[in-house]
Amino acid sequence: MQNNQSKIIIGLLGAIVLLLATVLMIFVVKEDSGKKSVSPVAAETKKESPTEEVRTVGKEEPKTDSVRVTDPLKSAAIESFFQRYSSSNKEGLVEELTGLYTDPSFYVKRSYSRDQLRKIIADFFGRTRTIDHYFTNLVAYELQNGVISAYVSETQETYDYKYDKNSKAIVYKNFHLIPTNDGYKCAAQYQLATQ
């Protein structure tokens, strides 16, 4: 009963987050639709010149909390994080998967030290074997403080040793990634919705 209520609450929270994100996107699209701009490529093919944006001096522009990641190098580094995460999960590599998290890290409901997280991951791989694992529908935003907020669907198929059966889960998650010298590390992982 408690587990079903938790799933319903998590599902509702995920739906609320998605609804808020949709409303925000509509607001941003409506605000931008009033400005006419032509990309240099489109201008050349249409023989138009790009329009210039006129700024009022002395008036401070509002700052957004985040911007969608479009930089190819950042995008590649973010995708690399998820590929390493998935590969470590498929291979059951406890240390490699643990190494993708900061110390401490927030995981689903609470904060864990690296040792606590290592124990959770080792226990999971002791009970199950990952058959398949992958991420889809990745959308990433860079927050003002440089943290990447990545929304992604995680699909994992596992074999449970105790119950001798396979199971498959699809979970919509939000990862907060911190830039490091070796790519990104996960500082927080939130479960938004399950299928």
PyMOL commands that place a pseudoatom at each C-alpha (Angstrom):
pseudoatom trace, name=CA, resn=MET, resi=1, chain=A, elem=C, hetatm=0, pos=[0.000, 0.000, 0.000]
pseudoatom trace, name=CA, resn=GLN, resi=2, chain=A, elem=C, hetatm=0, pos=[2.763, 2.434, 1.033]
pseudoatom trace, name=CA, resn=ASN, resi=3, chain=A, elem=C, hetatm=0, pos=[4.741, 1.534, -2.129]
pseudoatom trace, name=CA, resn=ASN, resi=4, chain=A, elem=C, hetatm=0, pos=[1.723, 2.216, -4.370]
pseudoatom trace, name=CA, resn=GLN, resi=5, chain=A, elem=C, hetatm=0, pos=[1.105, 5.568, -2.666]
pseudoatom trace, name=CA, resn=SER, resi=6, chain=A, elem=C, hetatm=0, pos=[4.759, 6.498, -3.142]
pseudoatom trace, name=CA, resn=LYS, resi=7, chain=A, elem=C, hetatm=0, pos=[4.552, 5.610, -6.828]
pseudoatom trace, name=CA, resn=ILE, resi=8, chain=A, elem=C, hetatm=0, pos=[1.396, 7.692, -7.242]
pseudoatom trace, name=CA, resn=ILE, resi=9, chain=A, elem=C, hetatm=0, pos=[2.958, 10.675, -5.467]
pseudoatom trace, name=CA, resn=ILE, resi=10, chain=A, elem=C, hetatm=0, pos=[6.137, 10.410, -7.552]
pseudoatom trace, name=CA, resn=GLY, resi=11, chain=A, elem=C, hetatm=0, pos=[4.048, 10.157, -10.705]
pseudoatom trace, name=CA, resn=LEU, resi=12, chain=A, elem=C, hetatm=0, pos=[2.018, 13.223, -9.748]
pseudoatom trace, name=CA, resn=LEU, resi=13, chain=A, elem=C, hetatm=0, pos=[5.158, 15.198, -8.929]
pseudoatom trace, name=CA, resn=GLY, resi=14, chain=A, elem=C, hetatm=0, pos=[6.636, 14.208, -12.281]
pseudoatom trace, name=CA, resn=ALA, resi=15, chain=A, elem=C, hetatm=0, pos=[3.474, 15.305, -14.068]
pseudoatom trace, name=CA, resn=ILE, resi=16, chain=A, elem=C, hetatm=0, pos=[3.536, 18.643, -12.252]
pseudoatom trace, name=CA, resn=VAL, resi=17, chain=A, elem=C, hetatm=0, pos=[7.189, 19.216, -13.189]
pseudoatom trace, name=CA, resn=LEU, resi=18, chain=A, elem=C, hetatm=0, pos=[6.446, 18.386, -16.827]
pseudoatom trace, name=CA, resn=LEU, resi=19, chain=A, elem=C, hetatm=0, pos=[3.397, 20.682, -16.813]
pseudoatom trace, name=CA, resn=LEU, resi=20, chain=A, elem=C, hetatm=0, pos=[5.437, 23.555, -15.355]
pseudoatom trace, name=CA, resn=ALA, resi=21, chain=A, elem=C, hetatm=0, pos=[8.193, 22.967, -17.904]
pseudoatom trace, name=CA, resn=THR, resi=22, chain=A, elem=C, hetatm=0, pos=[5.605, 23.019, -20.722]
pseudoatom trace, name=CA, resn=VAL, resi=23, chain=A, elem=C, hetatm=0, pos=[4.066, 26.264, -19.464]
pseudoatom trace, name=CA, resn=LEU, resi=24, chain=A, elem=C, hetatm=0, pos=[7.526, 27.813, -19.201]
pseudoatom trace, name=CA, resn=MET, resi=25, chain=A, elem=C, hetatm=0, pos=[8.392, 26.684, -22.741]
pseudoatom trace, name=CA, resn=ILE, resi=26, chain=A, elem=C, hetatm=0, pos=[5.131, 28.163, -24.088]
pseudoatom trace, name=CA, resn=PHE, resi=27, chain=A, elem=C, hetatm=0, pos=[5.856, 31.448, -22.319]
pseudoatom trace, name=CA, resn=VAL, resi=28, chain=A, elem=C, hetatm=0, pos=[9.394, 31.571, -23.742]
pseudoatom trace, name=CA, resn=VAL, resi=29, chain=A, elem=C, hetatm=0, pos=[8.200, 30.680, -27.269]
pseudoatom trace, name=CA, resn=LYS, resi=30, chain=A, elem=C, hetatm=0, pos=[5.468, 33.365, -27.158]
pseudoatom trace, name=CA, resn=GLU, resi=31, chain=A, elem=C, hetatm=0, pos=[7.962, 35.934, -25.880]
pseudoatom trace, name=CA, resn=ASP, resi=32, chain=A, elem=C, hetatm=0, pos=[10.470, 35.068, -28.618]
pseudoatom trace, name=CA, resn=SER, resi=33, chain=A, elem=C, hetatm=0, pos=[7.844, 34.925, -31.386]
pseudoatom trace, name=CA, resn=GLY, resi=34, chain=A, elem=C, hetatm=0, pos=[7.505, 38.718, -31.293]
pseudoatom trace, name=CA, resn=LYS, resi=35, chain=A, elem=C, hetatm=0, pos=[11.154, 39.163, -32.280]
pseudoatom trace, name=CA, resn=LYS, resi=36, chain=A, elem=C, hetatm=0, pos=[11.966, 38.576, -35.915]
pseudoatom trace, name=CA, resn=SER, resi=37, chain=A, elem=C, hetatm=0, pos=[15.424, 37.216, -36.482]
pseudoatom trace, name=CA, resn=VAL, resi=38, chain=A, elem=C, hetatm=0, pos=[16.959, 35.551, -39.472]
pseudoatom trace, name=CA, resn=SER, resi=39, chain=A, elem=C, hetatm=0, pos=[19.917, 33.225, -39.167]
pseudoatom trace, name=CA, resn=PRO, resi=40, chain=A, elem=C, hetatm=0, pos=[22.886, 34.101, -41.406]
pseudoatom trace, name=CA, resn=VAL, resi=41, chain=A, elem=C, hetatm=0, pos=[22.301, 30.917, -43.455]
pseudoatom trace, name=CA, resn=ALA, resi=42, chain=A, elem=C, hetatm=0, pos=[18.616, 31.679, -43.955]
pseudoatom trace, name=CA, resn=ALA, resi=43, chain=A, elem=C, hetatm=0, pos=[19.443, 35.296, -44.798]
pseudoatom trace, name=CA, resn=GLU, resi=44, chain=A, elem=C, hetatm=0, pos=[21.863, 34.234, -47.494]
pseudoatom trace, name=CA, resn=THR, resi=45, chain=A, elem=C, hetatm=0, pos=[19.450, 31.763, -49.074]
pseudoatom trace, name=CA, resn=LYS, resi=46, chain=A, elem=C, hetatm=0, pos=[16.555, 34.242, -48.939]
pseudoatom trace, name=CA, resn=LYS, resi=47, chain=A, elem=C, hetatm=0, pos=[18.762, 37.228, -49.888]
pseudoatom trace, name=CA, resn=GLU, resi=48, chain=A, elem=C, hetatm=0, pos=[17.693, 39.013, -46.711]
pseudoatom trace, name=CA, resn=SER, resi=49, chain=A, elem=C, hetatm=0, pos=[19.951, 40.598, -44.193]
pseudoatom trace, name=CA, resn=PRO, resi=50, chain=A, elem=C, hetatm=0, pos=[19.821, 39.499, -40.559]
pseudoatom trace, name=CA, resn=THR, resi=51, chain=A, elem=C, hetatm=0, pos=[17.904, 41.872, -38.335]
pseudoatom trace, name=CA, resn=GLU, resi=52, chain=A, elem=C, hetatm=0, pos=[19.709, 43.622, -35.533]
pseudoatom trace, name=CA, resn=GLU, resi=53, chain=A, elem=C, hetatm=0, pos=[18.372, 43.608, -32.018]
pseudoatom trace, name=CA, resn=VAL, resi=54, chain=A, elem=C, hetatm=0, pos=[18.084, 47.088, -30.543]
pseudoatom trace, name=CA, resn=ARG, resi=55, chain=A, elem=C, hetatm=0, pos=[18.978, 47.306, -26.846]
pseudoatom trace, name=CA, resn=THR, resi=56, chain=A, elem=C, hetatm=0, pos=[18.050, 50.116, -24.551]
pseudoatom trace, name=CA, resn=VAL, resi=57, chain=A, elem=C, hetatm=0, pos=[21.098, 51.405, -22.701]
pseudoatom trace, name=CA, resn=GLY, resi=58, chain=A, elem=C, hetatm=0, pos=[20.784, 51.474, -18.944]
pseudoatom trace, name=CA, resn=LYS, resi=59, chain=A, elem=C, hetatm=0, pos=[17.934, 48.980, -18.789]
pseudoatom trace, name=CA, resn=GLU, resi=60, chain=A, elem=C, hetatm=0, pos=[18.933, 45.655, -17.217]
pseudoatom trace, name=CA, resn=GLU, resi=61, chain=A, elem=C, hetatm=0, pos=[17.642, 42.582, -19.033]
pseudoatom trace, name=CA, resn=PRO, resi=62, chain=A, elem=C, hetatm=0, pos=[16.050, 39.814, -16.989]
pseudoatom trace, name=CA, resn=LYS, resi=63, chain=A, elem=C, hetatm=0, pos=[18.274, 36.765, -16.548]
pseudoatom trace, name=CA, resn=THR, resi=64, chain=A, elem=C, hetatm=0, pos=[16.960, 33.267, -17.018]
pseudoatom trace, name=CA, resn=ASP, resi=65, chain=A, elem=C, hetatm=0, pos=[17.721, 30.507, -14.531]
pseudoatom trace, name=CA, resn=SER, resi=66, chain=A, elem=C, hetatm=0, pos=[19.009, 28.173, -17.229]
pseudoatom trace, name=CA, resn=VAL, resi=67, chain=A, elem=C, hetatm=0, pos=[19.692, 27.808, -20.924]
pseudoatom trace, name=CA, resn=ARG, resi=68, chain=A, elem=C, hetatm=0, pos=[19.442, 24.726, -23.075]
pseudoatom trace, name=CA, resn=VAL, resi=69, chain=A, elem=C, hetatm=0, pos=[22.831, 23.187, -23.804]
pseudoatom trace, name=CA, resn=THR, resi=70, chain=A, elem=C, hetatm=0, pos=[23.661, 23.623, -27.487]
pseudoatom trace, name=CA, resn=ASP, resi=71, chain=A, elem=C, hetatm=0, pos=[27.464, 23.699, -27.326]
pseudoatom trace, name=CA, resn=PRO, resi=72, chain=A, elem=C, hetatm=0, pos=[28.702, 20.547, -29.149]
pseudoatom trace, name=CA, resn=LEU, resi=73, chain=A, elem=C, hetatm=0, pos=[31.580, 19.952, -26.703]
pseudoatom trace, name=CA, resn=LYS, resi=74, chain=A, elem=C, hetatm=0, pos=[29.338, 20.186, -23.632]
pseudoatom trace, name=CA, resn=SER, resi=75, chain=A, elem=C, hetatm=0, pos=[26.693, 18.034, -25.310]
pseudoatom trace, name=CA, resn=ALA, resi=76, chain=A, elem=C, hetatm=0, pos=[29.297, 15.375, -26.135]
pseudoatom trace, name=CA, resn=ALA, resi=77, chain=A, elem=C, hetatm=0, pos=[30.618, 15.413, -22.548]
pseudoatom trace, name=CA, resn=ILE, resi=78, chain=A, elem=C, hetatm=0, pos=[27.086, 15.046, -21.159]
pseudoatom trace, name=CA, resn=GLU, resi=79, chain=A, elem=C, hetatm=0, pos=[26.325, 12.171, -23.533]
pseudoatom trace, name=CA, resn=SER, resi=80, chain=A, elem=C, hetatm=0, pos=[29.656, 10.589, -22.561]
pseudoatom trace, name=CA, resn=PHE, resi=81, chain=A, elem=C, hetatm=0, pos=[28.599, 10.659, -18.886]
pseudoatom trace, name=CA, resn=PHE, resi=82, chain=A, elem=C, hetatm=0, pos=[25.385, 8.763, -19.702]
pseudoatom trace, name=CA, resn=GLN, resi=83, chain=A, elem=C, hetatm=0, pos=[27.245, 6.276, -21.931]
pseudoatom trace, name=CA, resn=ARG, resi=84, chain=A, elem=C, hetatm=0, pos=[29.745, 5.546, -19.133]
pseudoatom trace, name=CA, resn=TYR, resi=85, chain=A, elem=C, hetatm=0, pos=[26.882, 5.234, -16.635]
pseudoatom trace, name=CA, resn=SER, resi=86, chain=A, elem=C, hetatm=0, pos=[25.037, 2.796, -18.891]
pseudoatom trace, name=CA, resn=SER, resi=87, chain=A, elem=C, hetatm=0, pos=[28.163, 0.773, -19.710]
pseudoatom trace, name=CA, resn=SER, resi=88, chain=A, elem=C, hetatm=0, pos=[29.115, 0.471, -16.019]
pseudoatom trace, name=CA, resn=ASN, resi=89, chain=A, elem=C, hetatm=0, pos=[25.581, -0.624, -15.238]
pseudoatom trace, name=CA, resn=LYS, resi=90, chain=A, elem=C, hetatm=0, pos=[25.557, -3.280, -17.982]
pseudoatom trace, name=CA, resn=GLU, resi=91, chain=A, elem=C, hetatm=0, pos=[28.912, -4.667, -16.835]
pseudoatom trace, name=CA, resn=GLY, resi=92, chain=A, elem=C, hetatm=0, pos=[28.074, -4.514, -13.123]
pseudoatom trace, name=CA, resn=LEU, resi=93, chain=A, elem=C, hetatm=0, pos=[31.138, -2.355, -12.415]
pseudoatom trace, name=CA, resn=VAL, resi=94, chain=A, elem=C, hetatm=0, pos=[30.602, -1.073, -8.880]
pseudoatom trace, name=CA, resn=GLU, resi=95, chain=A, elem=C, hetatm=0, pos=[33.678, 1.191, -8.643]
pseudoatom trace, name=CA, resn=GLU, resi=96, chain=A, elem=C, hetatm=0, pos=[33.189, 2.739, -12.086]
pseudoatom trace, name=CA, resn=LEU, resi=97, chain=A, elem=C, hetatm=0, pos=[29.528, 3.485, -11.408]
pseudoatom trace, name=CA, resn=THR, resi=98, chain=A, elem=C, hetatm=0, pos=[30.298, 4.831, -7.918]
pseudoatom trace, name=CA, resn=GLY, resi=99, chain=A, elem=C, hetatm=0, pos=[33.035, 7.026, -9.426]
pseudoatom trace, name=CA, resn=LEU, resi=100, chain=A, elem=C, hetatm=0, pos=[30.435, 8.817, -11.558]
pseudoatom trace, name=CA, resn=TYR, resi=101, chain=A, elem=C, hetatm=0, pos=[28.946, 10.402, -8.412]
pseudoatom trace, name=CA, resn=THR, resi=102, chain=A, elem=C, hetatm=0, pos=[30.233, 13.268, -6.273]
pseudoatom trace, name=CA, resn=ASP, resi=103, chain=A, elem=C, hetatm=0, pos=[30.913, 12.702, -2.583]
pseudoatom trace, name=CA, resn=PRO, resi=104, chain=A, elem=C, hetatm=0, pos=[28.321, 13.174, -1.135]
pseudoatom trace, name=CA, resn=SER, resi=105, chain=A, elem=C, hetatm=0, pos=[25.528, 12.717, -3.672]
pseudoatom trace, name=CA, resn=PHE, resi=106, chain=A, elem=C, hetatm=0, pos=[21.781, 13.076, -3.474]
pseudoatom trace, name=CA, resn=TYR, resi=107, chain=A, elem=C, hetatm=0, pos=[20.177, 9.883, -4.796]
pseudoatom trace, name=CA, resn=VAL, resi=108, chain=A, elem=C, hetatm=0, pos=[16.355, 9.776, -5.236]
pseudoatom trace, name=CA, resn=LYS, resi=109, chain=A, elem=C, hetatm=0, pos=[15.306, 10.595, -1.644]
pseudoatom trace, name=CA, resn=ARG, resi=110, chain=A, elem=C, hetatm=0, pos=[18.388, 11.425, 0.412]
pseudoatom trace, name=CA, resn=SER, resi=111, chain=A, elem=C, hetatm=0, pos=[22.091, 12.234, 0.446]
pseudoatom trace, name=CA, resn=TYR, resi=112, chain=A, elem=C, hetatm=0, pos=[24.711, 9.464, 0.536]
pseudoatom trace, name=CA, resn=SER, resi=113, chain=A, elem=C, hetatm=0, pos=[28.465, 9.406, 1.070]
pseudoatom trace, name=CA, resn=ARG, resi=114, chain=A, elem=C, hetatm=0, pos=[30.547, 7.640, -1.573]
pseudoatom trace, name=CA, resn=ASP, resi=115, chain=A, elem=C, hetatm=0, pos=[30.928, 4.596, 0.726]
pseudoatom trace, name=CA, resn=GLN, resi=116, chain=A, elem=C, hetatm=0, pos=[27.174, 4.415, 1.336]
pseudoatom trace, name=CA, resn=LEU, resi=117, chain=A, elem=C, hetatm=0, pos=[26.472, 4.708, -2.385]
pseudoatom trace, name=CA, resn=ARG, resi=118, chain=A, elem=C, hetatm=0, pos=[29.087, 2.028, -3.168]
pseudoatom trace, name=CA, resn=LYS, resi=119, chain=A, elem=C, hetatm=0, pos=[27.325, -0.326, -0.717]
pseudoatom trace, name=CA, resn=ILE, resi=120, chain=A, elem=C, hetatm=0, pos=[23.908, 0.309, -2.344]
pseudoatom trace, name=CA, resn=ILE, resi=121, chain=A, elem=C, hetatm=0, pos=[25.299, -0.297, -5.841]
pseudoatom trace, name=CA, resn=ALA, resi=122, chain=A, elem=C, hetatm=0, pos=[27.207, -3.439, -4.751]
pseudoatom trace, name=CA, resn=ASP, resi=123, chain=A, elem=C, hetatm=0, pos=[24.062, -4.780, -3.053]
pseudoatom trace, name=CA, resn=PHE, resi=124, chain=A, elem=C, hetatm=0, pos=[22.032, -4.143, -6.233]
pseudoatom trace, name=CA, resn=PHE, resi=125, chain=A, elem=C, hetatm=0, pos=[24.566, -5.978, -8.416]
pseudoatom trace, name=CA, resn=GLY, resi=126, chain=A, elem=C, hetatm=0, pos=[24.727, -8.785, -5.827]
pseudoatom trace, name=CA, resn=ARG, resi=127, chain=A, elem=C, hetatm=0, pos=[20.981, -9.379, -6.195]
pseudoatom trace, name=CA, resn=THR, resi=128, chain=A, elem=C, hetatm=0, pos=[20.530, -8.693, -9.913]
pseudoatom trace, name=CA, resn=ARG, resi=129, chain=A, elem=C, hetatm=0, pos=[22.288, -8.838, -13.253]
pseudoatom trace, name=CA, resn=THR, resi=130, chain=A, elem=C, hetatm=0, pos=[21.696, -6.070, -15.780]
pseudoatom trace, name=CA, resn=ILE, resi=131, chain=A, elem=C, hetatm=0, pos=[20.586, -7.462, -19.128]
pseudoatom trace, name=CA, resn=ASP, resi=132, chain=A, elem=C, hetatm=0, pos=[20.153, -4.123, -20.876]
pseudoatom trace, name=CA, resn=HIS, resi=133, chain=A, elem=C, hetatm=0, pos=[20.494, -0.482, -19.896]
pseudoatom trace, name=CA, resn=TYR, resi=134, chain=A, elem=C, hetatm=0, pos=[20.213, 2.729, -21.918]
pseudoatom trace, name=CA, resn=PHE, resi=135, chain=A, elem=C, hetatm=0, pos=[19.094, 6.352, -21.826]
pseudoatom trace, name=CA, resn=THR, resi=136, chain=A, elem=C, hetatm=0, pos=[16.805, 8.143, -24.310]
pseudoatom trace, name=CA, resn=ASN, resi=137, chain=A, elem=C, hetatm=0, pos=[15.163, 11.560, -24.763]
pseudoatom trace, name=CA, resn=LEU, resi=138, chain=A, elem=C, hetatm=0, pos=[18.060, 13.493, -23.231]
pseudoatom trace, name=CA, resn=VAL, resi=139, chain=A, elem=C, hetatm=0, pos=[17.441, 17.227, -22.795]
pseudoatom trace, name=CA, resn=ALA, resi=140, chain=A, elem=C, hetatm=0, pos=[20.052, 19.245, -20.891]
pseudoatom trace, name=CA, resn=TYR, resi=141, chain=A, elem=C, hetatm=0, pos=[20.059, 22.757, -19.459]
pseudoatom trace, name=CA, resn=GLU, resi=142, chain=A, elem=C, hetatm=0, pos=[22.946, 24.689, -17.963]
pseudoatom trace, name=CA, resn=LEU, resi=143, chain=A, elem=C, hetatm=0, pos=[22.084, 26.513, -14.766]
pseudoatom trace, name=CA, resn=GLN, resi=144, chain=A, elem=C, hetatm=0, pos=[23.642, 29.878, -13.901]
pseudoatom trace, name=CA, resn=ASN, resi=145, chain=A, elem=C, hetatm=0, pos=[26.087, 28.192, -11.505]
pseudoatom trace, name=CA, resn=GLY, resi=146, chain=A, elem=C, hetatm=0, pos=[27.431, 25.897, -14.264]
pseudoatom trace, name=CA, resn=VAL, resi=147, chain=A, elem=C, hetatm=0, pos=[25.559, 22.789, -13.102]
pseudoatom trace, name=CA, resn=ILE, resi=148, chain=A, elem=C, hetatm=0, pos=[23.904, 20.769, -15.870]
pseudoatom trace, name=CA, resn=SER, resi=149, chain=A, elem=C, hetatm=0, pos=[20.290, 19.765, -15.266]
pseudoatom trace, name=CA, resn=ALA, resi=150, chain=A, elem=C, hetatm=0, pos=[19.652, 16.798, -17.565]
pseudoatom trace, name=CA, resn=TYR, resi=151, chain=A, elem=C, hetatm=0, pos=[16.219, 15.253, -18.081]
pseudoatom trace, name=CA, resn=VAL, resi=152, chain=A, elem=C, hetatm=0, pos=[16.370, 11.738, -19.471]
pseudoatom trace, name=CA, resn=SER, resi=153, chain=A, elem=C, hetatm=0, pos=[14.443, 8.451, -19.691]
pseudoatom trace, name=CA, resn=GLU, resi=154, chain=A, elem=C, hetatm=0, pos=[16.361, 5.503, -18.243]
pseudoatom trace, name=CA, resn=THR, resi=155, chain=A, elem=C, hetatm=0, pos=[15.468, 1.977, -19.365]
pseudoatom trace, name=CA, resn=GLN, resi=156, chain=A, elem=C, hetatm=0, pos=[16.877, -0.982, -17.472]
pseudoatom trace, name=CA, resn=GLU, resi=157, chain=A, elem=C, hetatm=0, pos=[16.159, -4.678, -17.870]
pseudoatom trace, name=CA, resn=THR, resi=158, chain=A, elem=C, hetatm=0, pos=[17.448, -6.913, -15.081]
pseudoatom trace, name=CA, resn=TYR, resi=159, chain=A, elem=C, hetatm=0, pos=[17.484, -10.533, -13.998]
pseudoatom trace, name=CA, resn=ASP, resi=160, chain=A, elem=C, hetatm=0, pos=[16.716, -11.123, -10.295]
pseudoatom trace, name=CA, resn=TYR, resi=161, chain=A, elem=C, hetatm=0, pos=[18.733, -14.069, -8.912]
pseudoatom trace, name=CA, resn=LYS, resi=162, chain=A, elem=C, hetatm=0, pos=[16.436, -14.688, -5.928]
pseudoatom trace, name=CA, resn=TYR, resi=163, chain=A, elem=C, hetatm=0, pos=[13.173, -14.760, -7.880]
pseudoatom trace, name=CA, resn=ASP, resi=164, chain=A, elem=C, hetatm=0, pos=[14.683, -16.182, -11.098]
pseudoatom trace, name=CA, resn=LYS, resi=165, chain=A, elem=C, hetatm=0, pos=[12.907, -13.660, -13.301]
pseudoatom trace, name=CA, resn=ASN, resi=166, chain=A, elem=C, hetatm=0, pos=[13.514, -10.717, -15.614]
pseudoatom trace, name=CA, resn=SER, resi=167, chain=A, elem=C, hetatm=0, pos=[12.017, -7.304, -15.092]
pseudoatom trace, name=CA, resn=LYS, resi=168, chain=A, elem=C, hetatm=0, pos=[12.107, -4.053, -17.037]
pseudoatom trace, name=CA, resn=ALA, resi=169, chain=A, elem=C, hetatm=0, pos=[11.746, -0.516, -15.709]
pseudoatom trace, name=CA, resn=ILE, resi=170, chain=A, elem=C, hetatm=0, pos=[11.520, 2.813, -17.521]
pseudoatom trace, name=CA, resn=VAL, resi=171, chain=A, elem=C, hetatm=0, pos=[12.089, 5.808, -15.280]
pseudoatom trace, name=CA, resn=TYR, resi=172, chain=A, elem=C, hetatm=0, pos=[12.072, 9.506, -16.174]
pseudoatom trace, name=CA, resn=LYS, resi=173, chain=A, elem=C, hetatm=0, pos=[14.855, 11.189, -14.185]
pseudoatom trace, name=CA, resn=ASN, resi=174, chain=A, elem=C, hetatm=0, pos=[16.579, 14.490, -13.599]
pseudoatom trace, name=CA, resn=PHE, resi=175, chain=A, elem=C, hetatm=0, pos=[20.351, 14.404, -13.108]
pseudoatom trace, name=CA, resn=HIS, resi=176, chain=A, elem=C, hetatm=0, pos=[22.353, 17.357, -11.787]
pseudoatom trace, name=CA, resn=LEU, resi=177, chain=A, elem=C, hetatm=0, pos=[25.839, 17.061, -13.274]
pseudoatom trace, name=CA, resn=ILE, resi=178, chain=A, elem=C, hetatm=0, pos=[28.924, 18.919, -12.034]
pseudoatom trace, name=CA, resn=PRO, resi=179, chain=A, elem=C, hetatm=0, pos=[31.775, 19.640, -14.480]
pseudoatom trace, name=CA, resn=THR, resi=180, chain=A, elem=C, hetatm=0, pos=[35.122, 18.054, -13.496]
pseudoatom trace, name=CA, resn=ASN, resi=181, chain=A, elem=C, hetatm=0, pos=[38.503, 17.603, -15.175]
pseudoatom trace, name=CA, resn=ASP, resi=182, chain=A, elem=C, hetatm=0, pos=[37.278, 14.170, -16.277]
pseudoatom trace, name=CA, resn=GLY, resi=183, chain=A, elem=C, hetatm=0, pos=[33.881, 15.101, -17.744]
pseudoatom trace, name=CA, resn=TYR, resi=184, chain=A, elem=C, hetatm=0, pos=[30.827, 15.255, -15.504]
pseudoatom trace, name=CA, resn=LYS, resi=185, chain=A, elem=C, hetatm=0, pos=[29.885, 13.700, -12.158]
pseudoatom trace, name=CA, resn=CYS, resi=186, chain=A, elem=C, hetatm=0, pos=[26.385, 13.313, -10.768]
pseudoatom trace, name=CA, resn=ALA, resi=187, chain=A, elem=C, hetatm=0, pos=[25.707, 15.462, -7.696]
pseudoatom trace, name=CA, resn=ALA, resi=188, chain=A, elem=C, hetatm=0, pos=[21.984, 14.641, -7.557]
pseudoatom trace, name=CA, resn=GLN, resi=189, chain=A, elem=C, hetatm=0, pos=[19.584, 12.216, -9.191]
pseudoatom trace, name=CA, resn=TYR, resi=190, chain=A, elem=C, hetatm=0, pos=[15.818, 12.650, -8.930]
pseudoatom trace, name=CA, resn=GLN, resi=191, chain=A, elem=C, hetatm=0, pos=[13.204, 10.134, -9.998]
pseudoatom trace, name=CA, resn=LEU, resi=192, chain=A, elem=C, hetatm=0, pos=[10.334, 12.029, -11.647]
pseudoatom trace, name=CA, resn=ALA, resi=193, chain=A, elem=C, hetatm=0, pos=[8.066, 9.309, -13.077]
pseudoatom trace, name=CA, resn=THR, resi=194, chain=A, elem=C, hetatm=0, pos=[7.979, 5.565, -13.749]
pseudoatom trace, name=CA, resn=GLN, resi=195, chain=A, elem=C, hetatm=0, pos=[6.283, 3.486, -16.415]
for i in range(1, 195): cmd.bond("trace and resi %d" % i, "trace and resi %d" % (i + 1))
show_as sticks, trace
zoom trace
